[in-house]
Amino acid sequence: MAALVDDLGEDLLQITCANGCIVDVGWYPAWNEVGKLRVVAVRGQDWEAPVFSARPDKNPQALLQALRAALASVA
């Protein structure tokens, strides 16, 4: 895991939807081995009040579930 820490920044994935909403995946705190994934969805660039927020477990199925929920929240 230590070898991957350099890749674990706040900005891992950002999806801009056709309606202008954003789904963002990041690692918090950035570059920290004990950090956690965070998935958020925002409308109107309002990062202070996301319409969806989750901290999925570190496995692909949990991340996929959180991404689906985030996309559904801004559809």
All heavy atoms as a GROMACS GRO file, in nm:
protein
  565
    1MET      N    1   0.081  -0.120   0.000
    1MET     CA    2   0.000   0.000   0.000
    1MET      C    3   0.086   0.126   0.000
    1MET      O    4   0.051   0.223  -0.064
    1MET     CB    5  -0.093  -0.002   0.122
    1MET     CG    6  -0.181   0.117   0.133
    1MET     SD    7  -0.310   0.114   0.010
    1MET     CE    8  -0.419   0.236   0.073
    2ALA      N    9   0.197   0.124   0.069
    2ALA     CA   10   0.282   0.243   0.078
    2ALA      C   11   0.327   0.291  -0.060
    2ALA      O   12   0.341   0.410  -0.083
    2ALA     CB   13   0.402   0.215   0.167
    3ALA      N   14   0.348   0.199  -0.152
    3ALA     CA   15   0.391   0.237  -0.287
    3ALA      C   16   0.283   0.313  -0.362
    3ALA      O   17   0.313   0.391  -0.452
    3ALA     CB   18   0.431   0.113  -0.365
    4LEU      N   19   0.158   0.295  -0.326
    4LEU     CA   20   0.046   0.361  -0.392
    4LEU      C   21   0.008   0.496  -0.331
    4LEU      O   22  -0.071   0.569  -0.388
    4LEU     CB   23  -0.077   0.271  -0.391
    4LEU     CG   24  -0.064   0.138  -0.464
    4LEU    CD1   25  -0.190   0.056  -0.441
    4LEU    CD2   26  -0.040   0.159  -0.611
    5VAL      N   27   0.061   0.528  -0.217
    5VAL     CA   28   0.021   0.649  -0.146
    5VAL      C   29   0.039   0.774  -0.231
    5VAL      O   30  -0.045   0.865  -0.226
    5VAL     CB   31   0.098   0.662  -0.012
    5VAL    CG1   32   0.075   0.797   0.053
    5VAL    CG2   33   0.057   0.551   0.082
    6ASP      N   34   0.141   0.778  -0.315
    6ASP     CA   35   0.162   0.895  -0.401
    6ASP      C   36   0.049   0.917  -0.500
    6ASP      O   37   0.030   1.027  -0.551
    6ASP     CB   38   0.294   0.882  -0.476
    6ASP     CG   39   0.415   0.897  -0.386
    6ASP    OD1   40   0.401   0.952  -0.274
    6ASP    OD2   41   0.524   0.853  -0.426
    7ASP      N   42  -0.029   0.813  -0.528
    7ASP     CA   43  -0.140   0.823  -0.622
    7ASP      C   44  -0.273   0.855  -0.555
    7ASP      O   45  -0.373   0.876  -0.622
    7ASP     CB   46  -0.155   0.692  -0.701
    7ASP     CG   47  -0.035   0.665  -0.789
    7ASP    OD1   48   0.027   0.761  -0.840
    7ASP    OD2   49  -0.003   0.547  -0.807
    8LEU      N   50  -0.276   0.857  -0.423
    8LEU     CA   51  -0.401   0.874  -0.350
    8LEU      C   52  -0.426   1.020  -0.314
    8LEU      O   53  -0.419   1.061  -0.200
    8LEU     CB   54  -0.400   0.788  -0.224
    8LEU     CG   55  -0.390   0.638  -0.249
    8LEU    CD1   56  -0.376   0.563  -0.117
    8LEU    CD2   57  -0.510   0.588  -0.327
    9GLY      N   58  -0.459   1.097  -0.415
    9GLY     CA   59  -0.488   1.238  -0.394
    9GLY      C   60  -0.637   1.264  -0.379
    9GLY      O   61  -0.720   1.174  -0.389
   10GLU      N   62  -0.671   1.387  -0.353
   10GLU     CA   63  -0.811   1.424  -0.340
   10GLU      C   64  -0.885   1.411  -0.472
   10GLU      O   65  -1.004   1.387  -0.473
   10GLU     CB   66  -0.821   1.569  -0.289
   10GLU     CG   67  -0.776   1.584  -0.147
   10GLU     CD   68  -0.784   1.729  -0.100
   10GLU    OE1   69  -0.836   1.814  -0.174
   10GLU    OE2   70  -0.735   1.756   0.011
   11ASP      N   71  -0.815   1.427  -0.582
   11ASP     CA   72  -0.878   1.426  -0.713
   11ASP      C   73  -0.847   1.297  -0.787
   11ASP      O   74  -0.749   1.287  -0.861
   11ASP     CB   75  -0.831   1.546  -0.795
   11ASP     CG   76  -0.863   1.677  -0.728
   11ASP    OD1   77  -0.972   1.689  -0.673
   11ASP    OD2   78  -0.777   1.768  -0.730
   12LEU      N   79  -0.931   1.195  -0.767
   12LEU     CA   80  -0.912   1.067  -0.834
   12LEU      C   81  -1.000   1.055  -0.958
   12LEU      O   82  -0.958   1.003  -1.060
   12LEU     CB   83  -0.942   0.951  -0.739
   12LEU     CG   84  -0.852   0.942  -0.616
   12LEU    CD1   85  -0.897   0.826  -0.527
   12LEU    CD2   86  -0.707   0.923  -0.657
   13LEU      N   87  -1.124   1.104  -0.949
   13LEU     CA   88  -1.219   1.094  -1.060
   13LEU      C   89  -1.322   1.204  -1.046
   13LEU      O   90  -1.371   1.230  -0.936
   13LEU     CB   91  -1.290   0.958  -1.058
   13LEU     CG   92  -1.406   0.938  -1.155
   13LEU    CD1   93  -1.353   0.925  -1.297
   13LEU    CD2   94  -1.485   0.814  -1.118
   14GLN      N   95  -1.354   1.269  -1.159
   14GLN     CA   96  -1.460   1.368  -1.158
   14GLN      C   97  -1.543   1.350  -1.284
   14GLN      O   98  -1.488   1.350  -1.394
   14GLN     CB   99  -1.406   1.510  -1.149
   14GLN     CG  100  -1.514   1.612  -1.122
   14GLN     CD  101  -1.457   1.748  -1.094
   14GLN    OE1  102  -1.431   1.824  -1.186
   14GLN    NE2  103  -1.438   1.779  -0.966
   15ILE      N  104  -1.674   1.335  -1.265
   15ILE     CA  105  -1.766   1.318  -1.376
   15ILE      C  106  -1.856   1.440  -1.381
   15ILE      O  107  -1.922   1.473  -1.282
   15ILE     CB  108  -1.853   1.191  -1.356
   15ILE    CG1  109  -1.765   1.068  -1.346
   15ILE    CG2  110  -1.955   1.178  -1.469
   15ILE    CD1  111  -1.838   0.944  -1.296
   16THR      N  112  -1.858   1.507  -1.496
   16THR     CA  113  -1.950   1.618  -1.516
   16THR      C  114  -2.066   1.567  -1.600
   16THR      O  115  -2.046   1.524  -1.714
   16THR     CB  116  -1.881   1.737  -1.586
   16THR    OG1  117  -1.769   1.778  -1.506
   16THR    CG2  118  -1.976   1.853  -1.603
   17CYS      N  119  -2.183   1.571  -1.544
   17CYS     CA  120  -2.302   1.520  -1.611
   17CYS      C  121  -2.354   1.623  -1.713
   17CYS      O  122  -2.319   1.741  -1.707
   17CYS     CB  123  -2.410   1.491  -1.508
   17CYS     SG  124  -2.359   1.370  -1.383
   18ALA      N  125  -2.438   1.576  -1.805
   18ALA     CA  126  -2.495   1.663  -1.908
   18ALA      C  127  -2.573   1.780  -1.846
   18ALA      O  128  -2.578   1.888  -1.905
   18ALA     CB  129  -2.584   1.582  -2.001
   19ASN      N  130  -2.631   1.760  -1.727
   19ASN     CA  131  -2.708   1.867  -1.662
   19ASN      C  132  -2.620   1.962  -1.579
   19ASN      O  133  -2.671   2.048  -1.509
   19ASN     CB  134  -2.819   1.808  -1.576
   19ASN     CG  135  -2.767   1.722  -1.462
   19ASN    OD1  136  -2.647   1.714  -1.438
   19ASN    ND2  137  -2.859   1.657  -1.391
   20GLY      N  138  -2.488   1.944  -1.585
   20GLY     CA  139  -2.396   2.031  -1.513
   20GLY      C  140  -2.360   1.986  -1.373
   20GLY      O  141  -2.272   2.044  -1.310
   21CYS      N  142  -2.427   1.884  -1.323
   21CYS     CA  143  -2.395   1.831  -1.190
   21CYS      C  144  -2.262   1.756  -1.196
   21CYS      O  145  -2.219   1.711  -1.302
   21CYS     CB  146  -2.506   1.739  -1.142
   21CYS     SG  147  -2.661   1.825  -1.112
   22ILE      N  148  -2.198   1.743  -1.081
   22ILE     CA  149  -2.066   1.681  -1.074
   22ILE      C  150  -2.067   1.569  -0.971
   22ILE      O  151  -2.121   1.585  -0.861
   22ILE     CB  152  -1.959   1.785  -1.035
   22ILE    CG1  153  -1.948   1.891  -1.143
   22ILE    CG2  154  -1.824   1.718  -1.011
   22ILE    CD1  155  -1.860   2.008  -1.105
   23VAL      N  156  -2.007   1.456  -1.009
   23VAL     CA  157  -1.981   1.346  -0.917
   23VAL      C  158  -1.830   1.337  -0.904
   23VAL      O  159  -1.757   1.331  -1.003
   23VAL     CB  160  -2.041   1.214  -0.967
   23VAL    CG1  161  -1.997   1.099  -0.879
   23VAL    CG2  162  -2.193   1.223  -0.971
   24ASP      N  163  -1.782   1.339  -0.780
   24ASP     CA  164  -1.639   1.346  -0.754
   24ASP      C  165  -1.596   1.234  -0.660
   24ASP      O  166  -1.664   1.206  -0.561
   24ASP     CB  167  -1.607   1.482  -0.691
   24ASP     CG  168  -1.459   1.506  -0.674
   24ASP    OD1  169  -1.392   1.539  -0.774
   24ASP    OD2  170  -1.409   1.491  -0.561
   25VAL      N  171  -1.483   1.172  -0.692
   25VAL     CA  172  -1.425   1.069  -0.606
   25VAL      C  173  -1.286   1.116  -0.564
   25VAL      O  174  -1.206   1.156  -0.648
   25VAL     CB  175  -1.413   0.932  -0.678
   25VAL    CG1  176  -1.348   0.829  -0.586
   25VAL    CG2  177  -1.548   0.885  -0.728
   26GLY      N  178  -1.260   1.111  -0.435
   26GLY     CA  179  -1.129   1.153  -0.384
   26GLY      C  180  -1.087   1.066  -0.267
   26GLY      O  181  -1.161   0.982  -0.217
   27TRP      N  182  -0.963   1.088  -0.225
   27TRP     CA  183  -0.903   1.017  -0.112
   27TRP      C  184  -0.871   1.120  -0.006
   27TRP      O  185  -0.800   1.218  -0.031
   27TRP     CB  186  -0.776   0.947  -0.159
   27TRP     CG  187  -0.715   0.858  -0.056
   27TRP    CD1  188  -0.612   0.892   0.028
   27TRP    CD2  189  -0.748   0.723  -0.027
   27TRP    NE1  190  -0.581   0.786   0.108
   27TRP    CE2  191  -0.663   0.680   0.076
   27TRP    CE3  192  -0.842   0.634  -0.076
   27TRP    CZ2  193  -0.669   0.552   0.130
   27TRP    CZ3  194  -0.848   0.507  -0.024
   27TRP    CH2  195  -0.762   0.467   0.078
   28TYR      N  196  -0.926   1.100   0.114
   28TYR     CA  197  -0.909   1.198   0.222
   28TYR      C  198  -0.864   1.131   0.350
   28TYR      O  199  -0.923   1.031   0.389
   28TYR     CB  200  -1.041   1.271   0.247
   28TYR     CG  201  -1.084   1.351   0.127
   28TYR    CD1  202  -1.164   1.295   0.028
   28TYR    CD2  203  -1.043   1.483   0.111
   28TYR    CE1  204  -1.203   1.367  -0.083
   28TYR    CE2  205  -1.082   1.556   0.000
   28TYR     CZ  206  -1.161   1.498  -0.096
   28TYR     OH  207  -1.199   1.569  -0.205
   29PRO      N  208  -0.765   1.186   0.418
   29PRO     CA  209  -0.680   1.294   0.371
   29PRO      C  210  -0.588   1.246   0.259
   29PRO      O  211  -0.547   1.130   0.256
   29PRO     CB  212  -0.599   1.336   0.495
   29PRO     CG  213  -0.605   1.220   0.587
   29PRO     CD  214  -0.727   1.142   0.554
   30ALA      N  215  -0.560   1.336   0.169
   30ALA     CA  216  -0.479   1.305   0.052
   30ALA      C  217  -0.341   1.252   0.091
   30ALA      O  218  -0.284   1.295   0.191
   30ALA     CB  219  -0.463   1.429  -0.036
   31TRP      N  220  -0.296   1.158   0.014
   31TRP     CA  221  -0.162   1.099   0.027
   31TRP      C  222  -0.136   1.040   0.166
   31TRP      O  223  -0.025   1.038   0.214
   31TRP     CB  224  -0.054   1.199  -0.011
   31TRP     CG  225  -0.077   1.250  -0.149
   31TRP    CD1  226  -0.060   1.181  -0.265
   31TRP    CD2  227  -0.128   1.377  -0.186
   31TRP    NE1  228  -0.098   1.256  -0.371
   31TRP    CE2  229  -0.139   1.379  -0.325
   31TRP    CE3  230  -0.166   1.488  -0.115
   31TRP    CZ2  231  -0.186   1.490  -0.395
   31TRP    CZ3  232  -0.213   1.597  -0.184
   31TRP    CH2  233  -0.221   1.597  -0.323
   32ASN      N  234  -0.242   0.991   0.228
   32ASN     CA  235  -0.231   0.932   0.361
   32ASN      C  236  -0.275   0.786   0.352
   32ASN      O  237  -0.387   0.757   0.311
   32ASN     CB  238  -0.320   1.009   0.459
   32ASN     CG  239  -0.301   0.965   0.601
   32ASN    OD1  240  -0.291   0.847   0.630
   32ASN    ND2  241  -0.297   1.061   0.692
   33GLU      N  242  -0.189   0.697   0.392
   33GLU     CA  243  -0.215   0.553   0.382
   33GLU      C  244  -0.341   0.509   0.455
   33GLU      O  245  -0.408   0.414   0.415
   33GLU     CB  246  -0.094   0.477   0.435
   33GLU     CG  247  -0.096   0.330   0.404
   33GLU     CD  248   0.034   0.262   0.441
   33GLU    OE1  249   0.141   0.325   0.429
   33GLU    OE2  250   0.028   0.145   0.480
   34VAL      N  251  -0.378   0.578   0.560
   34VAL     CA  252  -0.497   0.540   0.636
   34VAL      C  253  -0.620   0.621   0.598
   34VAL      O  254  -0.721   0.620   0.668
   34VAL     CB  255  -0.472   0.548   0.789
   34VAL    CG1  256  -0.368   0.449   0.833
   34VAL    CG2  257  -0.436   0.690   0.829
   35GLY      N  258  -0.614   0.690   0.484
   35GLY     CA  259  -0.727   0.769   0.438
   35GLY      C  260  -0.842   0.682   0.392
   35GLY      O  261  -0.837   0.559   0.399
   36LYS      N  262  -0.947   0.749   0.344
   36LYS     CA  263  -1.067   0.680   0.297
   36LYS      C  264  -1.115   0.743   0.168
   36LYS      O  265  -1.096   0.863   0.145
   36LYS     CB  266  -1.178   0.688   0.400
   36LYS     CG  267  -1.150   0.611   0.527
   36LYS     CD  268  -1.273   0.607   0.614
   36LYS     CE  269  -1.246   0.527   0.738
   36LYS     NZ  270  -1.298   0.393   0.732
   37LEU      N  271  -1.181   0.662   0.086
   37LEU     CA  272  -1.246   0.714  -0.033
   37LEU      C  273  -1.364   0.801   0.008
   37LEU      O  274  -1.428   0.778   0.110
   37LEU     CB  275  -1.299   0.599  -0.119
   37LEU     CG  276  -1.195   0.517  -0.194
   37LEU    CD1  277  -1.260   0.391  -0.250
   37LEU    CD2  278  -1.133   0.599  -0.305
   38ARG      N  279  -1.392   0.900  -0.074
   38ARG     CA  280  -1.510   0.984  -0.053
   38ARG      C  281  -1.573   1.009  -0.188
   38ARG      O  282  -1.504   1.047  -0.284
   38ARG     CB  283  -1.471   1.115   0.013
   38ARG     CG  284  -1.592   1.200   0.048
   38ARG     CD  285  -1.553   1.321   0.130
   38ARG     NE  286  -1.627   1.435   0.078
   38ARG     CZ  287  -1.584   1.559   0.077
   38ARG    NH1  288  -1.466   1.588   0.125
   38ARG    NH2  289  -1.657   1.654   0.029
   39VAL      N  290  -1.703   0.987  -0.197
   39VAL     CA  291  -1.778   1.012  -0.320
   39VAL      C  292  -1.881   1.119  -0.288
   39VAL      O  293  -1.957   1.106  -0.192
   39VAL     CB  294  -1.850   0.883  -0.369
   39VAL    CG1  295  -1.931   0.912  -0.493
   39VAL    CG2  296  -1.748   0.772  -0.395
   40VAL      N  297  -1.882   1.226  -0.367
   40VAL     CA  298  -1.981   1.333  -0.348
   40VAL      C  299  -2.044   1.369  -0.481
   40VAL      O  300  -1.985   1.351  -0.586
   40VAL     CB  301  -1.921   1.461  -0.283
   40VAL    CG1  302  -1.868   1.435  -0.145
   40VAL    CG2  303  -1.815   1.521  -0.370
   41ALA      N  304  -2.165   1.420  -0.473
   41ALA     CA  305  -2.236   1.474  -0.589
   41ALA      C  306  -2.282   1.614  -0.555
   41ALA      O  307  -2.334   1.638  -0.446
   41ALA     CB  308  -2.355   1.385  -0.624
   42VAL      N  309  -2.260   1.707  -0.648
   42VAL     CA  310  -2.297   1.847  -0.623
   42VAL      C  311  -2.377   1.903  -0.741
   42VAL      O  312  -2.359   1.860  -0.855
   42VAL     CB  313  -2.173   1.937  -0.597
   42VAL    CG1  314  -2.098   1.894  -0.474
   42VAL    CG2  315  -2.081   1.938  -0.716
   43ARG      N  316  -2.462   1.995  -0.708
   43ARG     CA  317  -2.539   2.070  -0.808
   43ARG      C  318  -2.495   2.216  -0.802
   43ARG      O  319  -2.471   2.269  -0.694
   43ARG     CB  320  -2.688   2.064  -0.779
   43ARG     CG  321  -2.751   1.932  -0.813
   43ARG     CD  322  -2.904   1.946  -0.812
   43ARG     NE  323  -2.960   1.822  -0.858
   43ARG     CZ  324  -3.028   1.737  -0.781
   43ARG    NH1  325  -3.050   1.766  -0.656
   43ARG    NH2  326  -3.075   1.626  -0.832
   44GLY      N  327  -2.487   2.278  -0.916
   44GLY     CA  328  -2.458   2.421  -0.921
   44GLY      C  329  -2.325   2.458  -0.857
   44GLY      O  330  -2.315   2.566  -0.800
   45GLN      N  331  -2.226   2.371  -0.863
   45GLN     CA  332  -2.093   2.398  -0.805
   45GLN      C  333  -2.097   2.424  -0.655
   45GLN      O  334  -2.004   2.482  -0.599
   45GLN     CB  335  -2.026   2.516  -0.877
   45GLN     CG  336  -2.000   2.495  -1.024
   45GLN     CD  337  -1.888   2.398  -1.051
   45GLN    OE1  338  -1.793   2.388  -0.974
   45GLN    NE2  339  -1.899   2.325  -1.160
   46ASP      N  340  -2.204   2.382  -0.587
   46ASP     CA  341  -2.218   2.407  -0.443
   46ASP      C  342  -2.148   2.295  -0.364
   46ASP      O  343  -2.213   2.205  -0.312
   46ASP     CB  344  -2.366   2.417  -0.406
   46ASP     CG  345  -2.385   2.462  -0.262
   46ASP    OD1  346  -2.285   2.486  -0.191
   46ASP    OD2  347  -2.502   2.473  -0.220
   47TRP      N  348  -2.017   2.304  -0.355
   47TRP     CA  349  -1.936   2.204  -0.286
   47TRP      C  350  -1.959   2.204  -0.135
   47TRP      O  351  -1.928   2.108  -0.067
   47TRP     CB  352  -1.788   2.225  -0.317
   47TRP     CG  353  -1.758   2.196  -0.461
   47TRP    CD1  354  -1.753   2.287  -0.563
   47TRP    CD2  355  -1.731   2.069  -0.520
   47TRP    NE1  356  -1.727   2.223  -0.681
   47TRP    CE2  357  -1.712   2.089  -0.658
   47TRP    CE3  358  -1.723   1.939  -0.470
   47TRP    CZ2  359  -1.684   1.985  -0.746
   47TRP    CZ3  360  -1.695   1.836  -0.557
   47TRP    CH2  361  -1.676   1.858  -0.694
   48GLU      N  362  -2.012   2.312  -0.081
   48GLU     CA  363  -2.038   2.321   0.062
   48GLU      C  364  -2.164   2.244   0.103
   48GLU      O  365  -2.180   2.212   0.221
   48GLU     CB  366  -2.052   2.468   0.104
   48GLU     CG  367  -1.926   2.551   0.081
   48GLU     CD  368  -1.807   2.498   0.158
   48GLU    OE1  369  -1.822   2.464   0.276
   48GLU    OE2  370  -1.698   2.491   0.098
   49ALA      N  371  -2.251   2.215   0.008
   49ALA     CA  372  -2.376   2.145   0.037
   49ALA      C  373  -2.400   2.036  -0.068
   49ALA      O  374  -2.489   2.049  -0.152
   49ALA     CB  375  -2.492   2.243   0.041
   50PRO      N  376  -2.321   1.930  -0.066
   50PRO     CA  377  -2.341   1.824  -0.166
   50PRO      C  378  -2.479   1.757  -0.149
   50PRO      O  379  -2.531   1.749  -0.038
   50PRO     CB  380  -2.228   1.724  -0.137
   50PRO     CG  381  -2.178   1.757  -0.002
   50PRO     CD  382  -2.214   1.899   0.027
   51VAL      N  383  -2.534   1.712  -0.262
   51VAL     CA  384  -2.663   1.643  -0.256
   51VAL      C  385  -2.644   1.495  -0.222
   51VAL      O  386  -2.741   1.426  -0.189
   51VAL     CB  387  -2.741   1.658  -0.389
   51VAL    CG1  388  -2.779   1.803  -0.412
   51VAL    CG2  389  -2.664   1.602  -0.506
   52PHE      N  390  -2.521   1.447  -0.229
   52PHE     CA  391  -2.489   1.309  -0.193
   52PHE      C  392  -2.346   1.306  -0.141
   52PHE      O  393  -2.259   1.375  -0.194
   52PHE     CB  394  -2.501   1.217  -0.315
   52PHE     CG  395  -2.460   1.075  -0.286
   52PHE    CD1  396  -2.551   0.985  -0.236
   52PHE    CD2  397  -2.330   1.033  -0.307
   52PHE    CE1  398  -2.514   0.854  -0.208
   52PHE    CE2  399  -2.291   0.903  -0.279
   52PHE     CZ  400  -2.383   0.813  -0.229
   53SER      N  401  -2.323   1.225  -0.039
   53SER     CA  402  -2.188   1.207   0.014
   53SER      C  403  -2.178   1.067   0.075
   53SER      O  404  -2.270   1.025   0.147
   53SER     CB  405  -2.157   1.312   0.120
   53SER     OG  406  -2.024   1.296   0.168
   54ALA      N  407  -2.071   0.997   0.044
   54ALA     CA  408  -2.050   0.862   0.100
   54ALA      C  409  -1.901   0.836   0.116
   54ALA      O  410  -1.819   0.894   0.046
   54ALA     CB  411  -2.112   0.757   0.010
   55ARG      N  412  -1.870   0.749   0.209
   55ARG     CA  413  -1.733   0.702   0.231
   55ARG      C  414  -1.734   0.550   0.218
   55ARG      O  415  -1.742   0.479   0.319
   55ARG     CB  416  -1.683   0.745   0.368
   55ARG     CG  417  -1.663   0.895   0.377
   55ARG     CD  418  -1.586   0.930   0.503
   55ARG     NE  419  -1.562   1.072   0.510
   55ARG     CZ  420  -1.449   1.130   0.468
   55ARG    NH1  421  -1.354   1.059   0.415
   55ARG    NH2  422  -1.433   1.260   0.480
   56PRO      N  423  -1.729   0.500   0.093
   56PRO     CA  424  -1.738   0.355   0.073
   56PRO      C  425  -1.614   0.282   0.124
   56PRO      O  426  -1.507   0.339   0.134
   56PRO     CB  427  -1.751   0.342  -0.079
   56PRO     CG  428  -1.686   0.465  -0.133
   56PRO     CD  429  -1.712   0.573  -0.032
   57ASP      N  430  -1.636   0.154   0.154
   57ASP     CA  431  -1.523   0.068   0.192
   57ASP      C  432  -1.425   0.060   0.076
   57ASP      O  433  -1.458   0.092  -0.038
   57ASP     CB  434  -1.573  -0.073   0.226
   57ASP     CG  435  -1.652  -0.076   0.355
   57ASP    OD1  436  -1.630   0.012   0.440
   57ASP    OD2  437  -1.734  -0.167   0.368
   58LYS      N  438  -1.306   0.012   0.106
   58LYS     CA  439  -1.199   0.003   0.006
   58LYS      C  440  -1.212  -0.125  -0.076
   58LYS      O  441  -1.124  -0.209  -0.076
   58LYS     CB  442  -1.063   0.007   0.074
   58LYS     CG  443  -1.035   0.134   0.148
   58LYS     CD  444  -0.905   0.125   0.224
   58LYS     CE  445  -0.886   0.240   0.319
   58LYS     NZ  446  -0.771   0.224   0.406
   59ASN      N  447  -1.326  -0.139  -0.145
   59ASN     CA  448  -1.341  -0.252  -0.236
   59ASN      C  449  -1.421  -0.205  -0.357
   59ASN      O  450  -1.501  -0.111  -0.347
   59ASN     CB  451  -1.404  -0.374  -0.168
   59ASN     CG  452  -1.548  -0.354  -0.131
   59ASN    OD1  453  -1.633  -0.338  -0.217
   59ASN    ND2  454  -1.578  -0.354  -0.002
   60PRO      N  455  -1.400  -0.265  -0.471
   60PRO     CA  456  -1.463  -0.218  -0.594
   60PRO      C  457  -1.615  -0.216  -0.589
   60PRO      O  458  -1.677  -0.123  -0.641
   60PRO     CB  459  -1.413  -0.317  -0.700
   60PRO     CG  460  -1.285  -0.371  -0.645
   60PRO     CD  461  -1.304  -0.374  -0.496
   61GLN      N  462  -1.678  -0.315  -0.527
   61GLN     CA  463  -1.825  -0.318  -0.524
   61GLN      C  464  -1.882  -0.203  -0.442
   61GLN      O  465  -1.984  -0.144  -0.481
   61GLN     CB  466  -1.873  -0.453  -0.469
   61GLN     CG  467  -1.849  -0.569  -0.564
   61GLN     CD  468  -1.914  -0.548  -0.700
   61GLN    OE1  469  -2.026  -0.498  -0.711
   61GLN    NE2  470  -1.843  -0.583  -0.805
   62ALA      N  471  -1.820  -0.171  -0.332
   62ALA     CA  472  -1.867  -0.058  -0.249
   62ALA      C  473  -1.851   0.073  -0.324
   62ALA      O  474  -1.939   0.160  -0.319
   62ALA     CB  475  -1.791  -0.055  -0.116
   63LEU      N  476  -1.739   0.090  -0.394
   63LEU     CA  477  -1.718   0.212  -0.472
   63LEU      C  478  -1.820   0.221  -0.585
   63LEU      O  479  -1.878   0.326  -0.608
   63LEU     CB  480  -1.575   0.215  -0.528
   63LEU     CG  481  -1.542   0.332  -0.619
   63LEU    CD1  482  -1.565   0.465  -0.548
   63LEU    CD2  483  -1.398   0.321  -0.667
   64LEU      N  484  -1.845   0.112  -0.655
   64LEU     CA  485  -1.942   0.111  -0.763
   64LEU      C  486  -2.082   0.145  -0.711
   64LEU      O  487  -2.155   0.222  -0.772
   64LEU     CB  488  -1.942  -0.025  -0.833
   64LEU     CG  489  -2.033  -0.040  -0.953
   64LEU    CD1  490  -2.001   0.064  -1.059
   64LEU    CD2  491  -2.021  -0.180  -1.010
   65GLN      N  492  -2.118   0.090  -0.598
   65GLN     CA  493  -2.249   0.119  -0.538
   65GLN      C  494  -2.260   0.267  -0.503
   65GLN      O  495  -2.364   0.330  -0.528
   65GLN     CB  496  -2.270   0.033  -0.414
   65GLN     CG  497  -2.404   0.052  -0.349
   65GLN     CD  498  -2.421  -0.038  -0.226
   65GLN    OE1  499  -2.334  -0.115  -0.190
   65GLN    NE2  500  -2.535  -0.026  -0.162
   66ALA      N  501  -2.155   0.326  -0.446
   66ALA     CA  502  -2.156   0.468  -0.412
   66ALA      C  503  -2.164   0.555  -0.537
   66ALA      O  504  -2.236   0.655  -0.540
   66ALA     CB  505  -2.033   0.504  -0.329
   67LEU      N  506  -2.093   0.516  -0.642
   67LEU     CA  507  -2.098   0.593  -0.768
   67LEU      C  508  -2.238   0.589  -0.828
   67LEU      O  509  -2.290   0.691  -0.874
   67LEU     CB  510  -1.996   0.539  -0.868
   67LEU     CG  511  -1.853   0.582  -0.846
   67LEU    CD1  512  -1.759   0.503  -0.936
   67LEU    CD2  513  -1.838   0.731  -0.872
   68ARG      N  514  -2.299   0.472  -0.826
   68ARG     CA  515  -2.436   0.461  -0.880
   68ARG      C  516  -2.532   0.547  -0.801
   68ARG      O  517  -2.618   0.617  -0.858
   68ARG     CB  518  -2.480   0.316  -0.878
   68ARG     CG  519  -2.417   0.232  -0.985
   68ARG     CD  520  -2.465   0.089  -0.979
   68ARG     NE  521  -2.411   0.014  -1.091
   68ARG     CZ  522  -2.386  -0.114  -1.087
   68ARG    NH1  523  -2.411  -0.184  -0.976
   68ARG    NH2  524  -2.337  -0.176  -1.193
   69ALA      N  525  -2.520   0.546  -0.670
   69ALA     CA  526  -2.608   0.628  -0.585
   69ALA      C  527  -2.584   0.776  -0.609
   69ALA      O  528  -2.680   0.855  -0.615
   69ALA     CB  529  -2.587   0.593  -0.438
   70ALA      N  530  -2.459   0.816  -0.624
   70ALA     CA  531  -2.426   0.956  -0.649
   70ALA      C  532  -2.484   1.002  -0.782
   70ALA      O  533  -2.544   1.110  -0.791
   70ALA     CB  534  -2.275   0.976  -0.646
   71LEU      N  535  -2.468   0.920  -0.885
   71LEU     CA  536  -2.522   0.956  -1.018
   71LEU      C  537  -2.674   0.962  -1.014
   71LEU      O  538  -2.734   1.051  -1.074
   71LEU     CB  539  -2.473   0.856  -1.122
   71LEU     CG  540  -2.325   0.870  -1.159
   71LEU    CD1  541  -2.277   0.749  -1.237
   71LEU    CD2  542  -2.301   0.999  -1.238
   72ALA      N  543  -2.736   0.871  -0.942
   72ALA     CA  544  -2.883   0.873  -0.931
   72ALA      C  545  -2.932   0.998  -0.858
   72ALA      O  546  -3.038   1.051  -0.890
   72ALA     CB  547  -2.931   0.748  -0.858
   73SER      N  548  -2.853   1.048  -0.765
   73SER     CA  549  -2.895   1.166  -0.687
   73SER      C  550  -2.894   1.295  -0.768
   73SER      O  551  -2.956   1.392  -0.728
   73SER     CB  552  -2.807   1.182  -0.563
   73SER     OG  553  -2.678   1.231  -0.598
   74VAL      N  554  -2.824   1.295  -0.881
   74VAL     CA  555  -2.817   1.416  -0.963
   74VAL      C  556  -2.884   1.397  -1.099
   74VAL      O  557  -2.876   1.485  -1.185
   74VAL     CB  558  -2.671   1.466  -0.980
   74VAL    CG1  559  -2.615   1.512  -0.848
   74VAL    CG2  560  -2.585   1.361  -1.046
   75ALA      N  561  -2.948   1.283  -1.118
   75ALA     CA  562  -3.013   1.255  -1.248
   75ALA      C  563  -3.139   1.338  -1.266
   75ALA      O  564  -3.196   1.389  -1.177
   75ALA     CB  565  -3.048   1.107  -1.257
   0.00000   0.00000   0.00000
